[in-house]
Amino acid sequence: MLNDTITHAERELYLTLLELAQQQPSAYEWLTRLPTWLNDIKDKANYAHAPAYQASVARLPQLTVNHVDLNSDTLTIEASLNESQRKQTTALLKQLMPWRKGPFQIGGQIGNDESGIKIDTEWHSDWKWQRVAPHLSRLDGRRVLDVGGGSGYHGWRMAGAGADTVIIIDPSCLFYHQFMAIRHFIGSADAHETGRYRTHYIPVPLEALPEHSQLFDTVFSMGVLYHRQSPFEHLQQLKGQLVKGGELVLETLVIEGDANTVLVPHDRYAQMNNVYFLPSVAALIGWLEKAGFSEVRCVDMAVTSTEEQRKTEWMTYHSLTDFLDPDDYTKTIEGYPAPMRATLIAKK
């Protein structure tokens, strides 16, 4: 028997935007575009694997869920799994590989994954959340936009931190269906007292959103800026989604240097061919101020380790170890400084 998880989640998204539009008319433009956004991600002409991903989500079994903890580092759905359900669920979730952002656990209990399915993702996204969360303005009651949210791990953590509404955007067909797979098991655990879901996913890039919507109290852009050919355009687009006085959380790759230091990789950076600008923190602060943000501050810097990003059973392709100089992990395989990430917070 197939489930209707995707249909139900998309209905909840529509109703959330409809309620929002009654308060904020700029959301009506989102509603106008929503059918196209949701149809495009399922179109085999656009994404050859879309039907297979949909089928994997639709075939996930119904479990009796005892508890969902959106605040545990491993996002955990406590449920009892018999052996048949374990095998079926594992096989279907593995059809949605590679899993890059997480970790997640389905079944078992918090802190005990022996009886559950542990999705050990490429990234320890919980480590990033631990670095970022202490510096955020309280998310309680806020509308939040998570740009480039991947599988949705951080979006769920934002909901767990009390956000009233979280909208995750990312144009990846695979990540959209990974989110829906997790949504299937979370069910209404993140819902308001009214029963309306708080966490939603729109499978589009930032530039597809209506400009200057000014709908969100907090906007996250983590791991996106260095992929943009026009970083200032990205910053302006982020700013346009924020209410006046809203908070931007920007996490990106940086290098050491002064306010005039920016690395533009000649070809690839850590084997990525879509990395364009790596500024110093001082330069990035200047960019944000030039884009019209205020109260800009750097709250964290961290060199990415091979423990935080690595190959796993759920992501079996090359990972960070393969992208670094095998004789000197302080350099990429191309000879650039190894990945270092900074988190900056600013106000509109």
GUNUDO-685585 format. One record per residue (C-alpha): x, y, z negated. Coordinates in Angstrom, 1 decimal. Layout:
<pts>
<pt><c1>X</c1><c2>Y</c2><c3>Z</c3></pt>
...
</pts>
This chain:
<pts>
<pt><c1>0.0</c1><c2>0.0</c2><c3>0.0</c3></pt>
<pt><c1>1.4</c1><c2>3.4</c2><c3>1.0</c3></pt>
<pt><c1>1.5</c1><c2>6.4</c2><c3>-1.3</c3></pt>
<pt><c1>0.5</c1><c2>9.9</c2><c3>-0.4</c3></pt>
<pt><c1>3.3</c1><c2>11.7</c2><c3>-2.3</c3></pt>
<pt><c1>4.4</c1><c2>14.0</c2><c3>0.6</c3></pt>
<pt><c1>0.9</c1><c2>15.0</c2><c3>1.5</c3></pt>
<pt><c1>0.0</c1><c2>15.7</c2><c3>-2.2</c3></pt>
<pt><c1>3.2</c1><c2>17.7</c2><c3>-2.7</c3></pt>
<pt><c1>2.6</c1><c2>19.8</c2><c3>0.4</c3></pt>
<pt><c1>-0.9</c1><c2>20.5</c2><c3>-0.7</c3></pt>
<pt><c1>0.4</c1><c2>21.7</c2><c3>-4.1</c3></pt>
<pt><c1>2.8</c1><c2>24.0</c2><c3>-2.3</c3></pt>
<pt><c1>0.0</c1><c2>25.5</c2><c3>-0.2</c3></pt>
<pt><c1>-2.2</c1><c2>26.1</c2><c3>-3.3</c3></pt>
<pt><c1>0.7</c1><c2>27.6</c2><c3>-5.2</c3></pt>
<pt><c1>1.4</c1><c2>30.0</c2><c3>-2.3</c3></pt>
<pt><c1>-2.3</c1><c2>30.8</c2><c3>-2.0</c3></pt>
<pt><c1>-2.5</c1><c2>31.7</c2><c3>-5.7</c3></pt>
<pt><c1>0.7</c1><c2>33.8</c2><c3>-5.4</c3></pt>
<pt><c1>-0.7</c1><c2>35.7</c2><c3>-2.3</c3></pt>
<pt><c1>-3.7</c1><c2>36.8</c2><c3>-4.3</c3></pt>
<pt><c1>-1.3</c1><c2>38.6</c2><c3>-6.6</c3></pt>
<pt><c1>1.5</c1><c2>39.4</c2><c3>-4.1</c3></pt>
<pt><c1>0.2</c1><c2>40.0</c2><c3>-0.5</c3></pt>
<pt><c1>3.6</c1><c2>39.4</c2><c3>1.0</c3></pt>
<pt><c1>3.1</c1><c2>35.7</c2><c3>0.3</c3></pt>
<pt><c1>0.4</c1><c2>35.5</c2><c3>3.0</c3></pt>
<pt><c1>3.1</c1><c2>35.6</c2><c3>5.6</c3></pt>
<pt><c1>4.6</c1><c2>32.5</c2><c3>4.0</c3></pt>
<pt><c1>1.2</c1><c2>30.8</c2><c3>4.2</c3></pt>
<pt><c1>0.9</c1><c2>31.7</c2><c3>7.9</c3></pt>
<pt><c1>4.3</c1><c2>30.0</c2><c3>8.6</c3></pt>
<pt><c1>3.9</c1><c2>27.1</c2><c3>6.3</c3></pt>
<pt><c1>2.2</c1><c2>24.7</c2><c3>8.7</c3></pt>
<pt><c1>4.9</c1><c2>25.1</c2><c3>11.3</c3></pt>
<pt><c1>7.6</c1><c2>24.7</c2><c3>8.7</c3></pt>
<pt><c1>6.1</c1><c2>21.4</c2><c3>7.4</c3></pt>
<pt><c1>5.3</c1><c2>20.0</c2><c3>10.9</c3></pt>
<pt><c1>8.7</c1><c2>20.7</c2><c3>12.3</c3></pt>
<pt><c1>10.6</c1><c2>18.7</c2><c3>9.6</c3></pt>
<pt><c1>8.5</c1><c2>15.6</c2><c3>10.5</c3></pt>
<pt><c1>8.9</c1><c2>15.9</c2><c3>14.2</c3></pt>
<pt><c1>10.9</c1><c2>13.1</c2><c3>15.7</c3></pt>
<pt><c1>11.9</c1><c2>15.4</c2><c3>18.5</c3></pt>
<pt><c1>13.7</c1><c2>17.6</c2><c3>16.0</c3></pt>
<pt><c1>14.9</c1><c2>14.9</c2><c3>13.6</c3></pt>
<pt><c1>15.3</c1><c2>11.4</c2><c3>15.0</c3></pt>
<pt><c1>15.3</c1><c2>9.8</c2><c3>11.5</c3></pt>
<pt><c1>12.3</c1><c2>11.7</c2><c3>10.2</c3></pt>
<pt><c1>9.7</c1><c2>8.9</c2><c3>10.7</c3></pt>
<pt><c1>12.1</c1><c2>6.4</c2><c3>8.9</c3></pt>
<pt><c1>12.6</c1><c2>8.8</c2><c3>6.0</c3></pt>
<pt><c1>8.8</c1><c2>9.4</c2><c3>5.7</c3></pt>
<pt><c1>8.2</c1><c2>5.6</c2><c3>5.7</c3></pt>
<pt><c1>10.8</c1><c2>5.1</c2><c3>2.9</c3></pt>
<pt><c1>9.1</c1><c2>7.6</c2><c3>0.7</c3></pt>
<pt><c1>5.6</c1><c2>6.3</c2><c3>1.5</c3></pt>
<pt><c1>6.6</c1><c2>2.7</c2><c3>0.6</c3></pt>
<pt><c1>8.0</c1><c2>3.6</c2><c3>-2.9</c3></pt>
<pt><c1>6.0</c1><c2>1.6</c2><c3>-5.5</c3></pt>
<pt><c1>3.8</c1><c2>3.2</c2><c3>-8.1</c3></pt>
<pt><c1>5.4</c1><c2>2.9</c2><c3>-11.6</c3></pt>
<pt><c1>4.0</c1><c2>3.5</c2><c3>-15.0</c3></pt>
<pt><c1>6.1</c1><c2>6.5</c2><c3>-16.1</c3></pt>
<pt><c1>6.5</c1><c2>6.9</c2><c3>-19.8</c3></pt>
<pt><c1>8.5</c1><c2>10.1</c2><c3>-19.9</c3></pt>
<pt><c1>10.4</c1><c2>12.5</c2><c3>-17.6</c3></pt>
<pt><c1>13.3</c1><c2>14.6</c2><c3>-18.9</c3></pt>
<pt><c1>14.1</c1><c2>17.5</c2><c3>-16.7</c3></pt>
<pt><c1>16.7</c1><c2>18.7</c2><c3>-19.2</c3></pt>
<pt><c1>18.9</c1><c2>15.7</c2><c3>-19.3</c3></pt>
<pt><c1>22.2</c1><c2>15.8</c2><c3>-17.3</c3></pt>
<pt><c1>21.1</c1><c2>12.7</c2><c3>-15.5</c3></pt>
<pt><c1>17.6</c1><c2>13.7</c2><c3>-14.5</c3></pt>
<pt><c1>15.7</c1><c2>10.7</c2><c3>-16.0</c3></pt>
<pt><c1>12.3</c1><c2>9.2</c2><c3>-15.2</c3></pt>
<pt><c1>11.7</c1><c2>6.7</c2><c3>-18.0</c3></pt>
<pt><c1>9.7</c1><c2>3.8</c2><c3>-16.7</c3></pt>
<pt><c1>9.5</c1><c2>0.0</c2><c3>-16.8</c3></pt>
<pt><c1>10.7</c1><c2>-1.8</c2><c3>-13.7</c3></pt>
<pt><c1>10.2</c1><c2>-5.4</c2><c3>-13.0</c3></pt>
<pt><c1>12.8</c1><c2>-7.1</c2><c3>-10.8</c3></pt>
<pt><c1>10.7</c1><c2>-6.9</c2><c3>-7.7</c3></pt>
<pt><c1>10.1</c1><c2>-3.2</c2><c3>-8.2</c3></pt>
<pt><c1>13.8</c1><c2>-2.6</c2><c3>-8.9</c3></pt>
<pt><c1>14.9</c1><c2>-4.3</c2><c3>-5.7</c3></pt>
<pt><c1>12.2</c1><c2>-2.6</c2><c3>-3.6</c3></pt>
<pt><c1>12.9</c1><c2>0.9</c2><c3>-5.0</c3></pt>
<pt><c1>16.7</c1><c2>0.5</c2><c3>-4.7</c3></pt>
<pt><c1>16.4</c1><c2>-0.6</c2><c3>-1.1</c3></pt>
<pt><c1>14.1</c1><c2>2.3</c2><c3>-0.2</c3></pt>
<pt><c1>16.2</c1><c2>4.9</c2><c3>-1.9</c3></pt>
<pt><c1>19.3</c1><c2>3.6</c2><c3>-0.2</c3></pt>
<pt><c1>17.6</c1><c2>4.2</c2><c3>3.1</c3></pt>
<pt><c1>17.8</c1><c2>7.9</c2><c3>2.1</c3></pt>
<pt><c1>21.6</c1><c2>7.8</c2><c3>1.7</c3></pt>
<pt><c1>23.9</c1><c2>9.7</c2><c3>1.5</c3></pt>
<pt><c1>22.8</c1><c2>11.1</c2><c3>-1.9</c3></pt>
<pt><c1>25.0</c1><c2>14.2</c2><c3>-2.5</c3></pt>
<pt><c1>23.4</c1><c2>16.2</c2><c3>-5.3</c3></pt>
<pt><c1>22.3</c1><c2>14.7</c2><c3>-8.6</c3></pt>
<pt><c1>22.5</c1><c2>12.4</c2><c3>-10.6</c3></pt>
<pt><c1>19.1</c1><c2>10.8</c2><c3>-11.1</c3></pt>
<pt><c1>17.9</c1><c2>7.8</c2><c3>-13.0</c3></pt>
<pt><c1>14.7</c1><c2>5.9</c2><c3>-12.3</c3></pt>
<pt><c1>13.6</c1><c2>3.4</c2><c3>-14.9</c3></pt>
<pt><c1>15.2</c1><c2>2.6</c2><c3>-18.2</c3></pt>
<pt><c1>15.6</c1><c2>5.2</c2><c3>-20.9</c3></pt>
<pt><c1>17.6</c1><c2>8.4</c2><c3>-21.3</c3></pt>
<pt><c1>21.2</c1><c2>7.6</c2><c3>-22.0</c3></pt>
<pt><c1>20.7</c1><c2>3.9</c2><c3>-21.0</c3></pt>
<pt><c1>20.8</c1><c2>3.2</c2><c3>-17.4</c3></pt>
<pt><c1>21.3</c1><c2>-0.6</c2><c3>-17.7</c3></pt>
<pt><c1>17.6</c1><c2>-1.3</c2><c3>-17.1</c3></pt>
<pt><c1>17.1</c1><c2>1.5</c2><c3>-14.6</c3></pt>
<pt><c1>18.4</c1><c2>2.6</c2><c3>-11.2</c3></pt>
<pt><c1>21.2</c1><c2>5.1</c2><c3>-11.5</c3></pt>
<pt><c1>21.6</c1><c2>7.3</c2><c3>-8.4</c3></pt>
<pt><c1>25.3</c1><c2>8.2</c2><c3>-8.8</c3></pt>
<pt><c1>25.5</c1><c2>11.0</c2><c3>-6.3</c3></pt>
<pt><c1>28.6</c1><c2>12.4</c2><c3>-4.7</c3></pt>
<pt><c1>28.5</c1><c2>15.5</c2><c3>-6.8</c3></pt>
<pt><c1>28.2</c1><c2>15.8</c2><c3>-10.5</c3></pt>
<pt><c1>25.7</c1><c2>18.6</c2><c3>-10.0</c3></pt>
<pt><c1>25.1</c1><c2>18.5</c2><c3>-13.8</c3></pt>
<pt><c1>28.6</c1><c2>19.9</c2><c3>-14.3</c3></pt>
<pt><c1>27.8</c1><c2>22.9</c2><c3>-12.2</c3></pt>
<pt><c1>24.6</c1><c2>23.5</c2><c3>-14.1</c3></pt>
<pt><c1>26.4</c1><c2>23.3</c2><c3>-17.4</c3></pt>
<pt><c1>28.8</c1><c2>26.0</c2><c3>-16.2</c3></pt>
<pt><c1>26.0</c1><c2>28.3</c2><c3>-14.8</c3></pt>
<pt><c1>23.1</c1><c2>27.9</c2><c3>-17.3</c3></pt>
<pt><c1>24.6</c1><c2>29.6</c2><c3>-20.3</c3></pt>
<pt><c1>24.9</c1><c2>32.9</c2><c3>-18.4</c3></pt>
<pt><c1>21.4</c1><c2>33.1</c2><c3>-16.9</c3></pt>
<pt><c1>18.7</c1><c2>35.4</c2><c3>-18.0</c3></pt>
<pt><c1>16.0</c1><c2>33.2</c2><c3>-19.6</c3></pt>
<pt><c1>14.0</c1><c2>31.4</c2><c3>-16.8</c3></pt>
<pt><c1>10.9</c1><c2>31.1</c2><c3>-18.9</c3></pt>
<pt><c1>7.9</c1><c2>32.3</c2><c3>-16.9</c3></pt>
<pt><c1>10.0</c1><c2>33.4</c2><c3>-13.9</c3></pt>
<pt><c1>9.5</c1><c2>32.7</c2><c3>-10.2</c3></pt>
<pt><c1>12.7</c1><c2>31.2</c2><c3>-8.8</c3></pt>
<pt><c1>14.1</c1><c2>30.7</c2><c3>-5.3</c3></pt>
<pt><c1>16.8</c1><c2>28.1</c2><c3>-4.9</c3></pt>
<pt><c1>18.6</c1><c2>28.6</c2><c3>-1.6</c3></pt>
<pt><c1>20.3</c1><c2>25.6</c2><c3>-0.1</c3></pt>
<pt><c1>19.0</c1><c2>23.4</c2><c3>-2.9</c3></pt>
<pt><c1>19.9</c1><c2>20.0</c2><c3>-1.4</c3></pt>
<pt><c1>18.1</c1><c2>17.1</c2><c3>-2.9</c3></pt>
<pt><c1>16.5</c1><c2>19.5</c2><c3>-5.4</c3></pt>
<pt><c1>18.5</c1><c2>18.5</c2><c3>-8.5</c3></pt>
<pt><c1>19.1</c1><c2>22.1</c2><c3>-9.6</c3></pt>
<pt><c1>15.5</c1><c2>23.1</c2><c3>-8.8</c3></pt>
<pt><c1>14.3</c1><c2>20.4</c2><c3>-11.3</c3></pt>
<pt><c1>16.7</c1><c2>21.7</c2><c3>-13.9</c3></pt>
<pt><c1>15.3</c1><c2>25.2</c2><c3>-13.3</c3></pt>
<pt><c1>11.8</c1><c2>23.9</c2><c3>-14.0</c3></pt>
<pt><c1>13.1</c1><c2>22.1</c2><c3>-17.1</c3></pt>
<pt><c1>14.5</c1><c2>25.5</c2><c3>-18.3</c3></pt>
<pt><c1>11.0</c1><c2>26.9</c2><c3>-18.2</c3></pt>
<pt><c1>10.6</c1><c2>28.6</c2><c3>-14.8</c3></pt>
<pt><c1>7.0</c1><c2>29.2</c2><c3>-13.9</c3></pt>
<pt><c1>7.5</c1><c2>28.4</c2><c3>-10.2</c3></pt>
<pt><c1>10.5</c1><c2>27.0</c2><c3>-8.4</c3></pt>
<pt><c1>10.7</c1><c2>27.0</c2><c3>-4.6</c3></pt>
<pt><c1>13.7</c1><c2>25.1</c2><c3>-3.2</c3></pt>
<pt><c1>14.6</c1><c2>25.8</c2><c3>0.4</c3></pt>
<pt><c1>17.0</c1><c2>23.8</c2><c3>2.6</c3></pt>
<pt><c1>16.7</c1><c2>22.9</c2><c3>6.3</c3></pt>
<pt><c1>17.9</c1><c2>19.3</c2><c3>5.9</c3></pt>
<pt><c1>15.4</c1><c2>16.6</c2><c3>6.8</c3></pt>
<pt><c1>17.2</c1><c2>14.1</c2><c3>4.7</c3></pt>
<pt><c1>17.3</c1><c2>16.3</c2><c3>1.6</c3></pt>
<pt><c1>13.6</c1><c2>17.1</c2><c3>2.0</c3></pt>
<pt><c1>12.8</c1><c2>13.4</c2><c3>1.8</c3></pt>
<pt><c1>15.2</c1><c2>12.8</c2><c3>-1.1</c3></pt>
<pt><c1>13.3</c1><c2>15.5</c2><c3>-3.0</c3></pt>
<pt><c1>10.0</c1><c2>13.8</c2><c3>-2.1</c3></pt>
<pt><c1>11.3</c1><c2>10.5</c2><c3>-3.3</c3></pt>
<pt><c1>12.1</c1><c2>12.0</c2><c3>-6.7</c3></pt>
<pt><c1>8.8</c1><c2>13.9</c2><c3>-6.7</c3></pt>
<pt><c1>7.1</c1><c2>10.5</c2><c3>-6.2</c3></pt>
<pt><c1>8.4</c1><c2>9.3</c2><c3>-9.6</c3></pt>
<pt><c1>8.2</c1><c2>12.6</c2><c3>-11.4</c3></pt>
<pt><c1>4.6</c1><c2>13.0</c2><c3>-10.4</c3></pt>
<pt><c1>2.9</c1><c2>15.8</c2><c3>-12.4</c3></pt>
<pt><c1>5.5</c1><c2>15.8</c2><c3>-15.2</c3></pt>
<pt><c1>6.5</c1><c2>19.4</c2><c3>-14.2</c3></pt>
<pt><c1>2.9</c1><c2>20.6</c2><c3>-13.9</c3></pt>
<pt><c1>1.3</c1><c2>23.6</c2><c3>-15.6</c3></pt>
<pt><c1>-1.5</c1><c2>23.1</c2><c3>-18.0</c3></pt>
<pt><c1>-3.8</c1><c2>23.7</c2><c3>-15.0</c3></pt>
<pt><c1>-2.2</c1><c2>20.7</c2><c3>-13.3</c3></pt>
<pt><c1>-0.5</c1><c2>22.6</c2><c3>-10.6</c3></pt>
<pt><c1>3.1</c1><c2>21.6</c2><c3>-9.8</c3></pt>
<pt><c1>5.8</c1><c2>24.0</c2><c3>-10.7</c3></pt>
<pt><c1>8.6</c1><c2>22.7</c2><c3>-8.4</c3></pt>
<pt><c1>8.3</c1><c2>22.9</c2><c3>-4.6</c3></pt>
<pt><c1>10.4</c1><c2>22.4</c2><c3>-1.4</c3></pt>
<pt><c1>10.2</c1><c2>24.2</c2><c3>1.9</c3></pt>
<pt><c1>12.5</c1><c2>22.7</c2><c3>4.5</c3></pt>
<pt><c1>13.8</c1><c2>25.9</c2><c3>6.1</c3></pt>
<pt><c1>17.0</c1><c2>28.0</c2><c3>5.9</c3></pt>
<pt><c1>16.9</c1><c2>31.4</c2><c3>4.2</c3></pt>
<pt><c1>16.8</c1><c2>33.3</c2><c3>7.5</c3></pt>
<pt><c1>13.5</c1><c2>31.6</c2><c3>8.4</c3></pt>
<pt><c1>11.7</c1><c2>33.3</c2><c3>5.4</c3></pt>
<pt><c1>9.8</c1><c2>36.5</c2><c3>5.8</c3></pt>
<pt><c1>12.2</c1><c2>39.4</c2><c3>5.2</c3></pt>
<pt><c1>11.8</c1><c2>41.6</c2><c3>2.1</c3></pt>
<pt><c1>9.2</c1><c2>39.3</c2><c3>0.5</c3></pt>
<pt><c1>10.3</c1><c2>40.5</c2><c3>-3.0</c3></pt>
<pt><c1>8.6</c1><c2>37.5</c2><c3>-4.6</c3></pt>
<pt><c1>11.2</c1><c2>36.1</c2><c3>-7.0</c3></pt>
<pt><c1>12.6</c1><c2>37.1</c2><c3>-10.4</c3></pt>
<pt><c1>15.7</c1><c2>35.0</c2><c3>-9.9</c3></pt>
<pt><c1>17.3</c1><c2>33.8</c2><c3>-6.7</c3></pt>
<pt><c1>20.1</c1><c2>31.2</c2><c3>-6.6</c3></pt>
<pt><c1>22.5</c1><c2>30.7</c2><c3>-3.7</c3></pt>
<pt><c1>25.0</c1><c2>28.0</c2><c3>-4.7</c3></pt>
<pt><c1>27.4</c1><c2>26.6</c2><c3>-2.2</c3></pt>
<pt><c1>26.0</c1><c2>28.5</c2><c3>0.8</c3></pt>
<pt><c1>27.8</c1><c2>31.8</c2><c3>1.4</c3></pt>
<pt><c1>31.0</c1><c2>30.2</c2><c3>2.8</c3></pt>
<pt><c1>28.9</c1><c2>28.5</c2><c3>5.5</c3></pt>
<pt><c1>27.5</c1><c2>31.8</c2><c3>6.7</c3></pt>
<pt><c1>29.1</c1><c2>33.5</c2><c3>9.7</c3></pt>
<pt><c1>27.7</c1><c2>36.8</c2><c3>8.4</c3></pt>
<pt><c1>28.1</c1><c2>36.9</c2><c3>4.6</c3></pt>
<pt><c1>26.7</c1><c2>40.4</c2><c3>4.3</c3></pt>
<pt><c1>23.5</c1><c2>39.4</c2><c3>6.2</c3></pt>
<pt><c1>23.1</c1><c2>36.5</c2><c3>3.8</c3></pt>
<pt><c1>23.5</c1><c2>38.9</c2><c3>0.8</c3></pt>
<pt><c1>20.9</c1><c2>41.2</c2><c3>2.2</c3></pt>
<pt><c1>18.5</c1><c2>38.3</c2><c3>2.8</c3></pt>
<pt><c1>18.9</c1><c2>37.2</c2><c3>-0.8</c3></pt>
<pt><c1>18.3</c1><c2>40.7</c2><c3>-2.0</c3></pt>
<pt><c1>15.1</c1><c2>40.9</c2><c3>0.1</c3></pt>
<pt><c1>13.6</c1><c2>38.0</c2><c3>-1.7</c3></pt>
<pt><c1>14.2</c1><c2>39.5</c2><c3>-5.2</c3></pt>
<pt><c1>11.8</c1><c2>41.8</c2><c3>-7.1</c3></pt>
<pt><c1>13.3</c1><c2>45.1</c2><c3>-8.3</c3></pt>
<pt><c1>15.5</c1><c2>44.3</c2><c3>-11.3</c3></pt>
<pt><c1>15.6</c1><c2>40.6</c2><c3>-10.3</c3></pt>
<pt><c1>18.7</c1><c2>38.5</c2><c3>-10.8</c3></pt>
<pt><c1>21.0</c1><c2>36.9</c2><c3>-8.2</c3></pt>
<pt><c1>23.1</c1><c2>33.9</c2><c3>-9.1</c3></pt>
<pt><c1>25.7</c1><c2>33.4</c2><c3>-6.4</c3></pt>
<pt><c1>28.2</c1><c2>30.5</c2><c3>-6.5</c3></pt>
<pt><c1>30.7</c1><c2>30.1</c2><c3>-3.7</c3></pt>
<pt><c1>34.2</c1><c2>29.1</c2><c3>-2.8</c3></pt>
<pt><c1>36.8</c1><c2>31.7</c2><c3>-3.6</c3></pt>
<pt><c1>40.6</c1><c2>32.2</c2><c3>-3.5</c3></pt>
<pt><c1>43.1</c1><c2>34.0</c2><c3>-5.7</c3></pt>
<pt><c1>43.8</c1><c2>37.6</c2><c3>-4.7</c3></pt>
<pt><c1>43.0</c1><c2>41.3</c2><c3>-5.0</c3></pt>
<pt><c1>40.0</c1><c2>43.2</c2><c3>-3.7</c3></pt>
<pt><c1>41.4</c1><c2>43.0</c2><c3>-0.1</c3></pt>
<pt><c1>42.0</c1><c2>39.3</c2><c3>0.0</c3></pt>
<pt><c1>39.8</c1><c2>37.1</c2><c3>2.2</c3></pt>
<pt><c1>40.7</c1><c2>33.8</c2><c3>3.7</c3></pt>
<pt><c1>39.3</c1><c2>33.0</c2><c3>7.2</c3></pt>
<pt><c1>40.2</c1><c2>29.4</c2><c3>8.0</c3></pt>
<pt><c1>41.5</c1><c2>29.1</c2><c3>11.5</c3></pt>
<pt><c1>39.8</c1><c2>25.8</c2><c3>12.2</c3></pt>
<pt><c1>38.7</c1><c2>23.6</c2><c3>9.4</c3></pt>
<pt><c1>38.8</c1><c2>24.0</c2><c3>5.6</c3></pt>
<pt><c1>38.8</c1><c2>20.7</c2><c3>3.6</c3></pt>
<pt><c1>37.7</c1><c2>19.1</c2><c3>6.9</c3></pt>
<pt><c1>34.6</c1><c2>21.3</c2><c3>7.1</c3></pt>
<pt><c1>34.3</c1><c2>23.1</c2><c3>10.4</c3></pt>
<pt><c1>31.6</c1><c2>25.5</c2><c3>9.2</c3></pt>
<pt><c1>33.5</c1><c2>27.4</c2><c3>6.6</c3></pt>
<pt><c1>34.0</c1><c2>31.1</c2><c3>7.6</c3></pt>
<pt><c1>35.0</c1><c2>33.4</c2><c3>4.7</c3></pt>
<pt><c1>36.6</c1><c2>32.7</c2><c3>1.3</c3></pt>
<pt><c1>37.0</c1><c2>36.0</c2><c3>-0.6</c3></pt>
<pt><c1>38.7</c1><c2>36.6</c2><c3>-3.8</c3></pt>
<pt><c1>36.5</c1><c2>37.3</c2><c3>-6.8</c3></pt>
<pt><c1>37.4</c1><c2>41.0</c2><c3>-6.6</c3></pt>
<pt><c1>36.5</c1><c2>41.1</c2><c3>-2.9</c3></pt>
<pt><c1>33.2</c1><c2>39.3</c2><c3>-3.6</c3></pt>
<pt><c1>32.3</c1><c2>41.8</c2><c3>-6.3</c3></pt>
<pt><c1>32.9</c1><c2>44.5</c2><c3>-3.8</c3></pt>
<pt><c1>30.7</c1><c2>42.8</c2><c3>-1.2</c3></pt>
<pt><c1>27.9</c1><c2>42.5</c2><c3>-3.7</c3></pt>
<pt><c1>28.2</c1><c2>46.1</c2><c3>-4.7</c3></pt>
<pt><c1>28.3</c1><c2>47.2</c2><c3>-1.0</c3></pt>
<pt><c1>25.1</c1><c2>45.2</c2><c3>-0.4</c3></pt>
<pt><c1>23.4</c1><c2>47.2</c2><c3>-3.1</c3></pt>
<pt><c1>23.6</c1><c2>44.9</c2><c3>-6.1</c3></pt>
<pt><c1>24.5</c1><c2>46.3</c2><c3>-9.6</c3></pt>
<pt><c1>25.8</c1><c2>44.9</c2><c3>-12.9</c3></pt>
<pt><c1>27.9</c1><c2>42.4</c2><c3>-10.9</c3></pt>
<pt><c1>30.0</c1><c2>40.1</c2><c3>-13.1</c3></pt>
<pt><c1>31.9</c1><c2>36.8</c2><c3>-12.6</c3></pt>
<pt><c1>30.8</c1><c2>34.4</c2><c3>-15.3</c3></pt>
<pt><c1>32.7</c1><c2>31.2</c2><c3>-14.3</c3></pt>
<pt><c1>35.6</c1><c2>30.0</c2><c3>-12.1</c3></pt>
<pt><c1>36.4</c1><c2>26.3</c2><c3>-11.7</c3></pt>
<pt><c1>38.7</c1><c2>24.3</c2><c3>-9.4</c3></pt>
<pt><c1>36.7</c1><c2>21.4</c2><c3>-8.0</c3></pt>
<pt><c1>38.0</c1><c2>18.1</c2><c3>-9.3</c3></pt>
<pt><c1>38.0</c1><c2>14.7</c2><c3>-7.7</c3></pt>
<pt><c1>35.9</c1><c2>13.6</c2><c3>-10.7</c3></pt>
<pt><c1>33.2</c1><c2>16.2</c2><c3>-9.9</c3></pt>
<pt><c1>33.0</c1><c2>15.4</c2><c3>-6.2</c3></pt>
<pt><c1>33.8</c1><c2>11.8</c2><c3>-5.1</c3></pt>
<pt><c1>32.7</c1><c2>8.8</c2><c3>-3.1</c3></pt>
<pt><c1>30.1</c1><c2>6.5</c2><c3>-4.9</c3></pt>
<pt><c1>27.9</c1><c2>3.6</c2><c3>-4.1</c3></pt>
<pt><c1>25.2</c1><c2>6.1</c2><c3>-3.1</c3></pt>
<pt><c1>27.6</c1><c2>8.2</c2><c3>-0.9</c3></pt>
<pt><c1>30.0</c1><c2>6.0</c2><c3>0.8</c3></pt>
<pt><c1>31.6</c1><c2>8.4</c2><c3>3.3</c3></pt>
<pt><c1>34.7</c1><c2>10.6</c2><c3>2.9</c3></pt>
<pt><c1>34.7</c1><c2>12.9</c2><c3>-0.1</c3></pt>
<pt><c1>37.1</c1><c2>15.4</c2><c3>-1.8</c3></pt>
<pt><c1>40.0</c1><c2>13.0</c2><c3>-2.2</c3></pt>
<pt><c1>40.1</c1><c2>12.6</c2><c3>1.6</c3></pt>
<pt><c1>40.1</c1><c2>16.3</c2><c3>2.2</c3></pt>
<pt><c1>43.1</c1><c2>17.2</c2><c3>0.0</c3></pt>
<pt><c1>46.8</c1><c2>16.9</c2><c3>0.7</c3></pt>
<pt><c1>47.6</c1><c2>13.4</c2><c3>-0.6</c3></pt>
<pt><c1>50.9</c1><c2>14.7</c2><c3>-1.9</c3></pt>
<pt><c1>49.6</c1><c2>17.9</c2><c3>-3.5</c3></pt>
<pt><c1>46.0</c1><c2>18.2</c2><c3>-4.7</c3></pt>
<pt><c1>46.4</c1><c2>22.0</c2><c3>-5.1</c3></pt>
<pt><c1>46.1</c1><c2>22.2</c2><c3>-1.3</c3></pt>
<pt><c1>43.6</c1><c2>21.0</c2><c3>1.3</c3></pt>
<pt><c1>44.7</c1><c2>18.6</c2><c3>4.0</c3></pt>
<pt><c1>45.1</c1><c2>21.7</c2><c3>6.2</c3></pt>
<pt><c1>47.4</c1><c2>23.4</c2><c3>3.7</c3></pt>
<pt><c1>44.9</c1><c2>26.0</c2><c3>2.3</c3></pt>
<pt><c1>44.3</c1><c2>26.4</c2><c3>-1.5</c3></pt>
<pt><c1>42.2</c1><c2>23.6</c2><c3>-2.8</c3></pt>
<pt><c1>38.5</c1><c2>24.4</c2><c3>-3.4</c3></pt>
<pt><c1>37.8</c1><c2>26.7</c2><c3>-6.3</c3></pt>
<pt><c1>34.4</c1><c2>28.0</c2><c3>-7.1</c3></pt>
<pt><c1>33.2</c1><c2>31.1</c2><c3>-8.8</c3></pt>
<pt><c1>29.8</c1><c2>32.0</c2><c3>-10.1</c3></pt>
<pt><c1>28.7</c1><c2>35.7</c2><c3>-10.0</c3></pt>
<pt><c1>25.5</c1><c2>37.2</c2><c3>-11.4</c3></pt>
<pt><c1>24.1</c1><c2>40.5</c2><c3>-10.2</c3></pt>
<pt><c1>21.0</c1><c2>42.6</c2><c3>-10.5</c3></pt>
<pt><c1>19.0</c1><c2>44.1</c2><c3>-7.7</c3></pt>
</pts>
